[in-house]
Amino acid sequence: MGLVDWMAQNAPAITDGTPPFADLFFAACLDAAKNEGQRLIVTRRYGLDGDGSLTLAAVAASLDPPVSRERVRQILDDILIRIKSRGTRQRRGGQADRPCAALLRHAERVAGSHASGWQAAWERLNSKRSPIPAKEAMVLLIYFAVPHRNRRQAQAAVESFLRQPPEHA
């Protein structure tokens, strides 16, 4: 069984409930990746196959034939941009239940556009047993929650958020 077949069989169903972020991200990656090679890169980088997440260099070295770490980063950026744009198109086209649109809707609902809701999102991501490390999941969540933010801006925002002491009510 190829990776595409395995991912198609194991992709989570989008339901009315709130699936974990990793499940929505998994389904959106399956929907947005152009080919099996891209799906393999995303799966290995974010640990969506259950084997744990790998660094960019480790993903690059694991491919046959190996590619550069920079090429892996470019492919990942391309997929993330495609998820975001495809989700926006799906929402505009009345397909809000499609994977990319569901991921964007979930990110907006959980993280919102302001840092005030991020503490609850962080606690949820950090407490759940997810294949995606909490910090990386938070960067992705913030990236998908705010329309004008790019991945580097999302990383900087999460770094700033994590440096602040948590607010206890």
Salt bridges, closest charged atoms under 4 A:
ASP31 OD1 - ARG86 NH1 3.68
ASP31 OD1 - ARG98 NH2 3.11
GLU70 OE2 - ARG73 NH2 2.39
ASP77 OD2 - ARG73 NH1 2.49
ASP77 OD1 - ARG151 NE 2.72
ASP78 OD2 - ARG82 NH2 2.26
GLU108 OE1 - ARG91 NH2 2.82
GLU136 OE1 - ARG45 NH2 3.80
GLU159 OE2 - LYS135 NZ 2.37
